[in-house]
């Protein structure tokens, strides 16, 4: 568990103890307003109904941020999470929980112990869960009946990402029919994730997104022809929010990274800005071309890529040990970044980075506003 040195509200951001995960609230609020405005504004909202944003909060795990996303307007009234543990964290009461009463678990809940927890939570809030196999449907139905609750279910359809989801077409229709016929379950609709599409060409990204989602939308038509009402079609991400929100038949966009952003997504979506950064301190400058900071794997989560150093032309973050980060210095940076200097690192992958921390340091106009708990940290089960 992280044991931060708690400093007073109003402390200048660059005087915070390091390493620290710092979120600029002004930048975050502009990111939120930008995405919700596009999805809900002119051109957003496909034929057949208004498309809304269902924030996927696993990437930041912070109830305070979730509250701001839900207050932004044009939202589905709830959030998406990746695990049952995250759903429990965001639904729970108390000062450090959001008390959110509409949650979609986009991941699978399959073990008996977890299903017991699932139906207990379903008796307290509006809870939906995604499925992609018949055995899971049977187990969920049995538990929901025993608990005397009605559990909302979405059929997850593989849109080409390959990380789960039933095949579109007949397989998806058969599974949906099984849900409809199962006592204790209520078929809500379908969902799909087309994957983290990383093309920087907008036309190429749009074409790939539409191509991957078309079989899902065709399946919606198959379901309706079979007499199965599809109230919800949940799809998309920060990568594809503007494209997906204009596709007829989609009802909600599951976007997540947009609020805080990371270096990985910024390459594709530069209209947003990084609100979350790791504040680190230079602890050594042993030779002219190298500096060492007090932030390594344990605080940056660089499994998919190293964080990006800001503000020092000629200097790059190059490699990380468990505790420390190495900055390669060139050009004007050769004589910069001496011990006690502070640096900002933009996480490459937000979810991996945030999961290293128990608290976000929320700042506004360069000063500390408060410590916001990352309630979703480690809630993987």
Secondary structure, 3 states (H helix, E strand, C coil): CCCCCCCCCCCEHHHCCCCEEEEEHHHHHHHHHHHHHHHHCCCCCCCCCCCEECCEHHHCCCHHHHHHHHCCCCECCCEEECCHHHHHHHHCCCCCCCCCCEEEECCCCCCHHHHHHHHHHHCCCEEEEEECCHHHHHHHHHHHHHHCCCEEEEEEECCCCCCCCECCCHHHHHHHHHHHHCCCEEEEEEECCCCCCCCCCHHHHHHHHHHHHHHHHHHHHHHHHCCCCCCEEEECCCCCHHHHCCCCCCCEECCCHHHCCCHHHHCCCCCCCCCEEEEEEEEEEEECCEEEECCCHHHHCCCCCCCEECCCCCEEEEEECCCCEEEEECHHHHHCCCCCCEEEEECCCHHHHHCCCCEEEEEECCEEEEEEECCCCCCCC
